[in-house]
Amino acid sequence: MTSSRDIIRGAYQRLGLIPLGADLDPDRAADGLWVYNDMINGWQADGIFPGGPSRPIQYEDGLFVSGDFINGEISSLPGSYPPFGPSDCSTPPDPAQMVFGLNDDFPFLAQFVEGAKSLLAVELANASGIEAMPSTQKRAQQERKAMLAYYVIAPQASHDSGLTWMPSLRRYGFR
């Protein structure tokens, strides 16, 4: 499993502040951990929480259980963490501030490790007064979009029936 130390080291390597294979010195590790914790806590404001959304369950016939109509019946199964994404919850799963140590595991899926290094590199570059390489900035931007696409599930849109059912139609029982 990837630790916070690995992500911080990878971010500093992307900035060229430490060579490949070198370990973090204590000052950079402490500063990087501070920015890392701020970054992960800032993600909560966008609906990105460790654990992520519980994806709908897929039946053998290819249909998904999503809390909507399936085969003419309403399906509602309680999920373990949040039902279908943080945006469907009235409150965040854990409103407390998250604090990670250097040896703690990265709290998100392994597919987001490399992107987290790029995102942290951009944050560290701003804090260090330098500019990250354009390739690192581009990778961070793509990773941010990927995390939002995976973790944040927008609620289904709806509209007022008064906009589609005019009074003349309701009068004759078309409802």
C-alpha positions in Angstrom: 0.0 0.0 0.0 1.2 3.5 -0.7 1.9 5.7 2.3 1.7 9.4 2.7 5.5 9.5 2.7 5.6 7.9 -0.8 3.1 10.5 -2.2 5.1 13.4 -0.6 8.4 12.1 -1.9 6.9 11.6 -5.4 5.6 15.2 -5.4 9.0 16.6 -4.5 10.6 14.4 -7.2 8.2 15.8 -9.8 9.3 19.3 -8.8 12.9 18.3 -9.0 13.6 19.3 -5.4 14.9 15.8 -4.5 16.6 13.3 -6.8 15.1 9.9 -7.6 15.8 7.3 -5.0 16.6 9.9 -2.3 14.6 9.9 0.9 12.9 13.0 2.4 14.7 15.1 4.9 12.7 15.8 8.1 12.0 19.5 7.2 10.6 18.7 3.8 8.6 15.7 5.2 7.0 17.9 7.8 6.1 20.7 5.3 4.9 18.2 2.7 2.7 16.4 5.3 1.2 19.7 6.3 0.3 20.5 2.7 -0.8 16.9 2.1 -3.3 17.0 5.0 -4.6 20.4 3.8 -5.1 19.1 0.3 -7.0 16.0 1.4 -9.2 18.1 3.8 -9.8 20.6 1.0 -11.1 17.7 -1.2 -14.0 17.2 1.3 -15.5 20.6 0.2 -15.8 19.1 -3.3 -17.4 15.9 -2.1 -14.3 13.7 -2.4 -14.1 11.5 0.8 -12.0 8.5 1.6 -13.9 5.3 0.8 -15.8 6.8 -2.2 -19.2 6.2 -3.4 -20.8 2.8 -3.1 -21.4 1.8 -6.6 -24.8 0.3 -7.5 -25.0 -3.5 -7.3 -25.3 -5.2 -10.6 -27.6 -8.2 -11.1 -26.7 -11.1 -13.3 -29.0 -9.8 -16.1 -27.0 -6.5 -16.3 -29.5 -4.3 -14.4 -28.3 -2.2 -11.6 -29.9 -1.5 -8.2 -29.8 2.3 -8.0 -32.8 3.3 -5.9 -34.9 3.8 -9.0 -37.4 1.7 -10.8 -36.2 -1.7 -11.9 -38.7 -4.1 -13.6 -41.5 -1.8 -12.5 -40.6 -2.0 -8.8 -38.8 0.6 -6.7 -35.5 -0.9 -5.4 -34.0 0.6 -2.4 -31.1 -1.1 -0.7 -29.2 0.6 2.1 -25.6 1.2 1.2 -22.7 1.1 3.6 -20.9 4.3 2.7 -22.7 6.9 1.3 -25.6 5.5 -0.6 -24.6 6.6 -4.1 -22.1 9.3 -3.5 -21.3 12.1 -1.0 -23.6 14.5 -2.9 -26.6 12.3 -1.9 -25.9 12.7 1.8 -27.3 15.5 3.8 -24.1 15.7 5.9 -20.5 14.6 5.1 -19.8 11.1 6.2 -17.2 12.3 8.7 -17.2 16.1 9.3 -14.1 15.9 11.4 -10.8 17.1 10.0 -8.6 14.2 8.8 -5.0 14.1 9.9 -2.5 11.7 8.4 1.0 10.8 9.5 3.9 10.0 7.2 3.4 6.2 7.5 -0.4 6.2 7.1 -1.8 4.6 3.9 -3.2 6.7 1.1 -6.9 6.8 1.9 -8.1 6.6 -1.8 -8.1 4.0 -4.5 -4.7 3.0 -5.9 -5.6 4.3 -9.3 -5.4 7.9 -7.9 -1.9 7.6 -6.4 0.0 9.0 -9.3 -2.4 11.8 -9.8 -2.3 12.6 -6.1 1.5 13.1 -6.5 0.9 15.5 -9.3 -1.8 17.4 -7.4 0.5 17.6 -4.3 3.4 18.8 -6.5 1.3 21.7 -7.7 0.3 22.5 -4.2 3.9 22.3 -3.0 5.1 24.4 -5.9 2.8 27.2 -4.9 3.8 26.9 -1.3 7.5 26.9 -2.3 7.3 29.9 -4.6 8.2 27.9 -7.7 6.2 26.8 -10.7 5.5 23.2 -11.5 6.3 21.9 -15.0 3.4 22.2 -17.5 3.2 18.4 -17.8 2.8 18.1 -14.0 0.1 20.8 -14.0 -1.7 19.1 -16.9 -1.6 15.7 -15.1 -2.9 17.3 -11.9 -5.7 18.9 -13.8 -6.7 15.6 -15.4 -6.5 13.8 -12.1 -8.7 16.4 -10.4 -11.4 15.8 -13.1 -11.0 12.0 -12.8 -11.4 12.2 -9.0 -14.5 14.4 -9.2 -16.0 12.1 -11.9 -15.5 9.0 -9.7 -16.3 10.3 -6.3 -19.0 12.9 -6.8 -22.3 11.7 -8.1 -24.7 14.4 -8.9 -28.3 13.9 -7.8 -30.8 13.2 -10.5 -32.3 16.3 -12.0 -36.0 16.9 -11.9 -38.5 19.6 -12.9 -41.8 20.9 -11.8 -44.7 19.1 -13.4 -46.4 22.5 -13.8 -43.9 23.2 -16.5 -44.9 20.3 -18.6 -48.6 19.7 -17.7 -50.5 22.8 -18.7 -53.8 23.6 -17.0 -55.7 22.8 -20.2 -54.3 19.2 -20.1 -55.0 18.7 -16.4 -58.6 19.8 -16.9 -59.2 16.7 -19.1 -57.5 14.2 -16.8 -54.2 13.9 -18.7 -51.9 13.4 -15.7 
